[in-house]
Amino acid sequence: MNFFNSCLGILLTTILSLVLVVSLLVGILGGSSSIPDQAILQLSLDGKIVDHDAGGALSDMLDKDRSVSLEDILNALRLAKDDERVKGVSIRINSMGASYAAAEEIRKALADFKESGKFVYAYSGLYSQGAYYLSTAADSIFLNPEGSLDFSGISSSSLFFKGFLDKLGVEMQVVRCGAYKSYAESFANDTMSAENREQMGELISSIWESVLDNVSLSRGVSQEELKALADEYMVVKPASYLLEKRLVDGVVYGEEYQNVIRERLSIPSDEELPLVGVEEYLDSESSRLLSSSPDQIALVYLSGEIDNGNTDGISSSRTVKLLWDLDKDPNVKAIVLRVNSPGGSAYGSEQICHVVQKVKKHKPIVASFGGCAASGGYYLASNADMIFSDHTTITGSIGVIAMVPNAKDLADKLGVHYETVKTNTNADLMENVFRPMSERERKAVQASVDRFYSTFLQRCSEGRDMPVEEIHQYAQGRVWSGDDAKELNLVDSIGTLDDAIHEAAFMAGLNGYALETYPKKRGFWEQLEEIPAIGYEKLFGNDVFSKEKYIFEKIRNLERVQAIIPYTIELR
């Protein structure tokens, strides 16, 4: 088997190396493209929108679900606003995977772009609710005559695996702090708890109100009318009805939409539209993103679960090292943490939070919350000098949980017998999954969880300058929207990533600065070394039994004490 794996690795390395060489040759021979006059920046937003792409050539080849970088979109719009060659933006979009906060960031960037007097048009044949929400930032929205538009409100669903685990003979033993800490419900309950139903209802209602505010303002349709329309099965309504209700501005086919843009720019009908994609535009204009200033603001993207065992999440050890390095760098005058995380390891969160406390004594640290900054994601940034959140950011969830699987019944069903030889009574505490915890062990685990929760509360108290007792009222694992978090003083201000960067510059007394982003894009060979962590199944696209694997992967990679939430809310 080892011989086979070695041969497979050599073969795979050879193939990928050849692909890389060919790609490099194509890039060299093709050269950089120039931007034409009367160019239209085209935002093709189908796919998942991520905050920051630190991948590279290998990631692009392996990415079956093509992702779009929010960082690239915002940079392109910022540059295009002052570029005389770019006359407008065309949004082509059907469905997308994005947080409401990411959509907010893009909508605000589009509004800023329009201040230049340039146009923004949007076109689609099938607007998902997320695609439509983002597109309402455009001057005009166009729909295919046979197209559809979804506008139906927000729902949140949870999967419960207890019945499945019961059939297997696996019990999830749960110890937690916080009545609203709902992560374990997926594994230990058959239904949603009253507390979780309450917090989810309030969370999605707050987000929906923000969506209605923005759409109402953009489309000139009252919130009351929008709510009524959302109850009318809008996705099956004809295009003419949507036009009548002022949800769209024009009903045209694709080539007719292109003619609308041609007329706007006085381009002859027989000429190709000078469309320029985001990546192409940034490749051509990348030098404009550079600054000659020696003073730097370090923008650190922290996305994904904390210490979750794969290459895509937040590694607390790497983050701690990076923050110490930035602290020692005399050119770095301020740090911005862009957080988009549901949490993860309580231990890892504490390590990052500790370094933030230390480094901010020497240089300002400002946090910007993206789609989610909850539990450990909130913990690690709670001591930043200032915290910005979007209206719809899922934040808070200040609580801790521990889960220990008990697979004794499964072992009995399979005829597997498990015996342990140990030197001390508790030598196999939380390690032997083939027996239930004793009452004494459960109390010991509860004491550990209580201690982590107490530390979590203390860190939040120090960072937010609030009494521990007041933090506890808003904690207990409960999640809040960005708007609610602002009211509770869990964040300082509602604002975008740009707002956080500008605040960091102000706090550092900088007039000019270079923005350096981290983590840096990984090179081809660096990614090649990560293949064992990525897994051969991802390389070859083996999705068989993916749902079942999801359950077992969650259990297998589970760190015993967690500060995490079980969900994110995405636009589709």
N, C-alpha and C positions, 0 to 999 in steps of 0.2 A: 504493500500500500504506500509506504514511504517512497519507494522507487517510482511508482506511478505518479504520486503527487509532485515529485521532483521533475519528472519528464513533462508533466502538464504545466508546471510553473515555467520551465525553460521555453516550452513551445509558446505559451501565452506571452511571455516577455518578448520573444522574438517577433511575434505578430504585432504586438502593440508598438514595439520600437519601429517596425517598418511603417506602420500607420503614421506615427509621429513624424518620421523623416519625410514621408510624402506630404504630410500637412505643412511642414516647415518649408519644403520646396515650393509648394503652391503659394504659400504666403509670400516668399521671397520673390518669386517670378511675377506674382500678381501685383505686388507693390501696394502702397496705400492709396486709397481712392480719395479724390477731391470732392468737395461738396459743391454741387451746382448752384447757380443762382436760382432764386424762386424755389428753393428746396422745401419739401414738406417732411417734417419729422414724423415718422410713422411709429406709433406705439402699438405693437402687436402683443396683447396681454393675455393670450390664451396660455394656460399653464399655471404653475404654482409661483407665487411671488414671495421670494425670500429676502430678508434684510440685506444680506451680504453674501457674495459668492467667493469663497476662499478655495475653490476647487482648482481646476486647470484642465489641460487637454484630456487627461484620463477621465476625470469626472464628467466632462461633456460627452465623451464617448459612451460612458456607462449609464448616463442619466436617461432612463426610458421616459420619465415624466419631466419634460423640459421645464426648467425653472427660469424665472426672470428675476434679476436683481433689482430690488427697490433702490439701492444705492446708485445703480446705473441710470435708472429712470430719472431720479431726482437730479443727478449730475447733468444728464442730457438736457432736461428742461431748463436748468439754470443757465447752461451755456447758450442754448438756442434762443433764450429770451433776448439776449443782446447781440445775436448773430444776424447781421443784416441780410445774409443769404437765406436764412430760414424764415419763411413767410407764415407758417402755421403748423398746426399739429393735427394729424389724422389718427383717431383711435379706432383700431380694428379689433374687435373683442367679441367672444361668444360666452365662454365660461372661464372662470379662473379660480384658483385656490389662494385665498388671501385673507388675512385678518381684517376686521373692520378698521383697525388702526392704520394698517398699510394703505387701505383705500382712502382714508382721511388724509394721509400724508400726500398721496398722489393728487387728490382733489385740490388740496391747498397749493401744491406746486403748479397745477394747471391754472388756478386762479391768479397766481403770481405771474405766470407766463402771459396771461391775457392782458395784464396791465401794460404790456408793451404795445398793445393795439393790434396784435396778431390774432388770427382766428384759431379756434379749436372745434373740430367737427368729429362726430362719432358715428360709426356705421356697424350694423350687425344684422344677421338674419335670425339669430336666436339669442336674445339678451337674457342671461341668467339674472337673478336679483342682484348679485354682486357686480356683474358687468354693467347692469343698468345704473346702479347706485354710483359707481365710479364715473360713468358716462354723463351723468347729470351735471358734471362740472363743465361740460362742453357748451359752446354757444348754441350749437344746433345738433339734434340727435336724429339720425336717419335709420329707418327700418325697412327691410325687404318686404314687398307686398304680401308674400306668403310667410313672413316671419312671425315670431312670437316674442313676448316680453313677460317675464315672471316678476311679480311684485306681490308677495303674499305674506310678509311678516317673517318673524324669526322663531325657530323652534330649536330645542336642545334635547337630544336623545342620549340615553346611556345604555350600554350593554351590561348584562348581568350574567356572570359565568358560574354562579353558585350551583345551579342545577347540574351543569355539565361536570363541575368538579366533584359534586356529590356522587354522580354516577361513576366517576373514576375512583372515588374513595379518597379524595384530597380535601382537607379542611384548612381554610385560611384563618389562623388565630390572630386576632387584631387587638392591638393596644394603641390607644391614641389620646391626644390632648386636643379638645375642641369638638363641640357638638356638630359643627359644620364641616369638619374634616372628612370629606366624602370619598377620598381616593380608594379606600378599602371596600366600599360598597359594591364595586363591580365584581369583587371576588368573594365577598362574605354575605351579600344580601341577594334576595330574589327581586326586590323592588326598591324604588327610591325612597329614602327617608323623608319625613316631613320637613326636617331642617334643610336638606338639600333641595327639595322641591321649592321651598320658600326662597332660598338664596338664588336659585336658578331663575325663578320667575321674576324676581326683582332685577337681576342682572340683565336678562334679555329685554325686559321692558325698558330699562334705562338706555340700552344700546339702540333699541328700536325708536325711542323718542329722539335720539340724536340723529338717526338716519332720516326720520320724518322731517326734522328741522331743516336739514341740509337739502333734501329733495324739494321741500316746499319752497324754500328760498330760491333755489335754482330754477324751478319750473313754474313758479308763480301759481301753484295749486295749493289750496289750504290743507292743513293737516287733517282736518275732519274729512275732506273729500278723499285724501290719500288713504286714510284708514278705511273708508267705505270701499274704495277701489280694491284694496288689498283683500277684501272679503268676497270679491266677485270672480274668483278663478281667472285672474288676468291672463294666465299663461295660455288659455284657449280662446281669448278674445281676438277678433280679426284686427288687422293693422289699421283699418279705417276707424275702428272704435278707439284705438289708442291715440290716433291723430286727433279725433274729436275731443278726447279728454285731456289733450295738451301734454300727454306723456312723451310724445315724439313730435318732431317738427316737419318731417318729410317721409313719404313712403315711396321708395325707389329701389330699383335693381342695382347691382354692383357697378355696372358700367355707367349708370345714370348718376350714381354717387360721385364717381370720378369726374363726370362732366360738371357737377356742381362745383368741385374744386377748380377745374379748368376755367370755368366762367369767373370764379372769384379772382383768379390770377391772370386772366386774359391769355390763357394758353390754348393754341389751336387744338381742335378736336382730334387731329391725326397725330399729335405728339404724345409720347409717353409722359406720365406724371413723374416729376423728379422726386420720387419717394426715397427717403433715407432712413434706415433702421437705427435703433438706439446703439447697438454695438458698432455698426459701421461709422456712425457719427462720432462716437467717443474715440474710436481708433484714430480717426482723422484729426480730432481736436484735443487729444489727450494732453498735449503740451499746455493748453490753456488752463488745465486743472492744477498745474504745478505753480509753485510760488518760490521766489528767490529769497524770501525771508528766512533767516536762520531759526526764528522762533517757530515752534511747532505746537499744535494741539493734537494729541493722540486720541483717535477715535477707535475704541475697542468694542467690537461686536461680540456679544455674549448670547448665543442662540442655542436652543435645544435643552435637553435634560442635563442636569449636572452629574458628572461622573457616572454616566449610564452605560459605560463599557463599549461604546463604538466611536468612530472617528468624527461623527457629525455633531456631537453635543458639546457641552462645556466641560473641559477638563480643569478641575480646581488646581491641580499642581501646575499645569502650563499657565493658567491665568495668574496664579500667585507669582510665578517667576516673571511673567511679562510685566506685571504691575511694579515689581521691585526694579526691573530693568528700566522701566519708564521713569521711576522715581530717581534713579541715578543719572539719567540722561539730562545733561544741562540744557539741551536744546528744547526739551519738552517742558512747556510752561503750564499746561493744563491737560486734564484727561476727561474725556467724555465716554461714559459707559452706555452703549446701546443695548438694552436688555430685552430679550424676547424669549422667555423661558417659563415653563410651568413648574420649575423646581427640580428636585431630585434629592441627592445626598444631603442630609442635614450637616454632616461633618464637613463636606466640601464647601457648602454654603458659608459655614462659619469661618473657614480658612480664608475665603475671598473677602468676606466682610471685615475680618481682622486686618488684612493688608490695606483695605480701603481706609480704615480708621487711621492707620499709620501714615500712609502716603499723603492723605489730604492735609496733614500738618505742614507739608512742604510745598504742595501745589494744589490748586483747586481741582475737585472732582465733581462733575455734574453727570447725573443719570438721565437718560431718555428712555422711557418705557414704550415698547412697540405693542404688538398685539396682545402679549401676555407677560406680566411680571408678577407672578404669584408664588406664594410659598417660598421655596428656596430662591426663586428668581427675584422676589421682593427682598428677602433676607440679605442677599449679597450686596445689594445697592442701597440698603436702608440708611447707611451712614454717609452717603454722598452729601456734599455741601448743599446741593439743590437737586430736586427731582422734578422732571417734566413728564407728563403723561398725556396721551391722546384721550379724547372724550370717551372712547369705547374700549380702552385698555382693560383687560381682565387683571385685576391687581389685588393685593392683600393676601388672603388665605394664610394668615399667620398661625401656623399650627404644625404639629409633628405627629407622625404615625409610625407604627412598627407592625410588620406582618411576618408571621412565621408559619410556613406550611406544615401540615401534619398529614403524612401520606401512609399512615399505619393501615387503614382500610384497604388502600390500593395494594400495598405489599401483601396483605392477607389474601386478597382476591387472586393475586398472581402466584401465590405460593412462595413468596420471597420472604426469607427470614433474616432479620438484621440483629446482630449482636454487637455490643460495645464493651471493650475493656478500657477502664479509665482509672487514673490515679486518684482523682478527687470527684466529689459529688457533682460538681457543676462543670466538669471538663468538656461536656458536649452541649452546654447551654446554647440554644439557638442554632445548633449545627445538626443535631440529630432530628431529621424530618420524619422519622418513622415512629414517632411517639408523640403524644400530646404534651404540652407544657404542664408542669406541676403548678399548683397554686403559688408555691414559693418562687418558682421561676417567673411566673406571670407578674408577681409583685416586683421582682427585680427588674424586669423589662419595663414595667410601668414607671418605676423610679428613674430609669434611664431616659425614657420619653419625657417625663416631667422635667428632668434636668435640662434637656435640649430645649424644651418649650420655654422654660424660665430664662435660658440664655437668649433665645430668640426674642422674647419680650424685652429683655434688658437692652439688647442691641437696638431694637426699634425705638425704645424709650430714649436712648442716648442720641440716636440719629435724628429723631423727630422732635426732641426736646419736649417730650410729653411724659407725664407720670405713667409708670408701669400699669397702674390700675385702669387708666383711661385707654391705653393700648389694648389691654386685655378685653375691654368691652367691644372693641372692633375686631378682635382677633378670633380665637377659637376656630380657626380654619375657614372663616367666612371670606368669600370673594366679593369684590366690589367693582363697579365700573370706574373708569377714570374720573368721571364727573362726581360720583359718590365719594371716591377716595380723596378728591380735592376738598369736598365739604368736611371730611373727617380729619383733614390735615395729614393724611398718609402720603400725599404728594404736595409739592409746593405750587405747581402751576400747570395749566393745560397748554400744551404747546408741542411743536414738531421737533424733529431731530435738529433741524436748522436753528430753531430757537435755543435748544440746549447748547449747541456749538457757539452761538453768538454770546450766550450768557457766560460760557467758560472763557471766551476771549475777553469779555468785559471784566470778569473777576481776576483774570491774570494781567489786566492792563495792556492788552495787545491791540494795536491798530492794524497791523498786518501780520499774517501768520501762514504757515503751510499746514495743511491738514493731512496727517499720516494715519492710514487705516490699518487696523490689525483684527484678526490674523492676516498675514500676508498670503497672497495666492500661492498655493503649493505647486511646486514644480512637478514635471512628469515623473522623474525618478523618485521623488519623495512620495508621490501617490502610489507608485508601483510597489514600494516597500510596505504600503498599507493594505495590499491585497488580502493577506490573511485576516485582517480585521474587518475588511469590507465583506469578505466571504465569496466563495466561488458561485454560490447560488445567485447573488446579485449580478455577477459578471455574465452569467448565462441565462438570466431571466427566469429562474425556476420559481414560479409562484404557487406550486401545488400545495394544498393544505395551508394556505397563507393565514386563514383565520385561526386555525388550530395552533399554528406556529406562534401567532401573536400572543396567545394565552401563555404558552410554555416559555416563550422568550421573556415575557414580563416577569414570570415567577423565577426563572433561572437567573436573570440579571438583577434581581431585587436586592438592593442593599437593605439591611434589616430596619434601620431607622431612616425615615424619609421625611422631607418637607416638600410635598408635591401635590399638584391637583390633577384630576383624571381627564380633563377635557380642555379643548380650545374651541372657540367659536369662529368658524371661517365663513367667508362669503363664497358662494358657488354660482 
